[in-house]
Amino acid sequence: MEQNDLITIPPSVLDQLKKNVAIYVLKDKKPEGFDEALRYIALEKATKSQLAKLNSFSNHHSLNNNDDKEKIEILDRIIVFAKNWTKQDKRKKELSNKIRTTTDHPTGASTKKQSGREVDRLQTSLSSVKPYTTAQIKDKGLMNECLRIIEIMKKID
């Protein structure tokens, strides 16, 4: 588990969890969700998947089921936190994706294709120009061009 997968639970949520757990600490029969609440209190953090599961539970629980009622009673504040956090995370991802797809990058590159990047493969770029070897300079026209460049360089200095 990576460090950025852990979400810090706010102190107000932890305080409410502690109050809810304190009611059942000395009782023999622990309600559903008690151990989960203890884990959140001890670590003071939750993973993204745990928050997603709490969000899913809040959307699909049944009030006719006693176990679900007990779990909601103990984890009520963290369920609200999980719902808000997942909603915010989803919004952040959508905004990030929207910005990524609508923003033109300096290179013009996008995810699937590289638009805006034109390369003429027949023309050599300056990065591919290498100094001539002595065998290549045997050509008189090439030699004259090299001498002309040397003369220009001398005038510049």
N, C-alpha and C positions, 0 to 999 in steps of 0.2 A: 504494500500500500504506500503510495507516494504521499509526501507531506502536503501537497496541494489538494489532495483528495479529502483532507480533514477540514471540516467546517467548525469553527468555534461557536459554541452555543452561548447566547447572551446570558449575562448574570441574572437578569430578571426571570428568564425561563428556568434556569437552574434552581433559583430560589423557590419557585413554584413547584418544581419537581421534588425538591427536598421536603417541602411541606406535605405534598401528597404521599410521599414515601413514608414520612414520619408517622402517619396515621396507622400504617399497617406493619411497622417494624416489629412490634412485640406480639403481633397476632400469629397464631399457628398457620392459618390458611392465608397464603399470599394471593392477591388477585392477579389476574392476567395482566401482563405488562410491567409487573413489579421489577423483575430482573432486568428488563430492558431499561427501565428508568434508573436503576442503580448503575448500570453501565454508562449511561449518559452523564450521570452525576459524577462518577469516578473519573472519567476521561475528560469531561468538560468539552468534548468534541464529538462530532458525528461524521460519518462518511457520507458522500453524496448519495450512495446507493441506499443507506439507511434512511436518509431524508426522503428519497423517492418512494421507498416502501411505506413510510408513514403517510406520505401524501396519497398514495394509492389506497391505503387502508381507510383514510378519511373519506375518500370518494366512494368506497365500496362496502363500508361496514353496514351491519344490520342492527338496528336498535332492539329487535326482538331477541337477539342473542345476548345472553348474560355476560359471556366472556368479552364480547365487543364493548358492552357497556362499562365493564370494569376497566378495560384497557383505555377507553376514552377518558374515564374518570381520572386515572393516574397520569396519562400522557397528554392531557388536554392542551397545555401550553406549548409543548414541543410539537404537537401535531399542527397547531396554528403556525408556529415558526417554520415547520417543514413545508407547509403549503405556500407560505409567503416566499420562502427561499427558492423553492423550485419554480415558482411563477417568475421571480426576478431573474433566476438563472436562464430560464427559457427566453425571456425577453432580451437578456444580454446576448445570448447566442444568436437570436434572430437579428438583432441590430448589428452584431459583428459580421454576420453573414451578408446582410444587406449592404453594409459599408464595403466589404471585401468585393462583392460582385459589381457594385456600381462605381467604385473608385478606379480611375485609370492609374495604373502604376507608372512610374517614370519610364520603365522599359516598354510599357504598353502590353506587358504579358498578362494573360488571364489564366484561369485554371486549366482549360481544355486546349486553348490555342494561343499562339503568340501573335496577336494582332499588333500592328504598329511597328513591327520589327522587320525591316526589309534588309536582306543581305544579298548583294550581287556576288554570286560565287565565282563569276568569271573575272571580276576585278579584284586584284590583290589589295589588302589593306596594309597600312604602315606596319602593323605588328608582324606581318609575314615577310617583310623585306629584310633580307640578310645581306651582309657585305659580299661583294663579288670575290671570287677566288682568282688567282693569277691565271688559271687556265681559261676562265671566262673572259678575261680582259684582253686576250689576244686579238679580238675583233677590233679593227681600227675605229669604227664608229663609237663603240662602247668606250674605248680608251679616250677618245676626244671628249666625250660626255663627262668622264671622270675628271679629266684635266680642267674642264670648264667649271665643274663644281668646286674643285680645289681652289681655283682662281677667285671664285665668288666668296669662298670662306676666308681667303686671305684679305679681301677688300673689307669684309665685315669686321675683322679684328682690327 
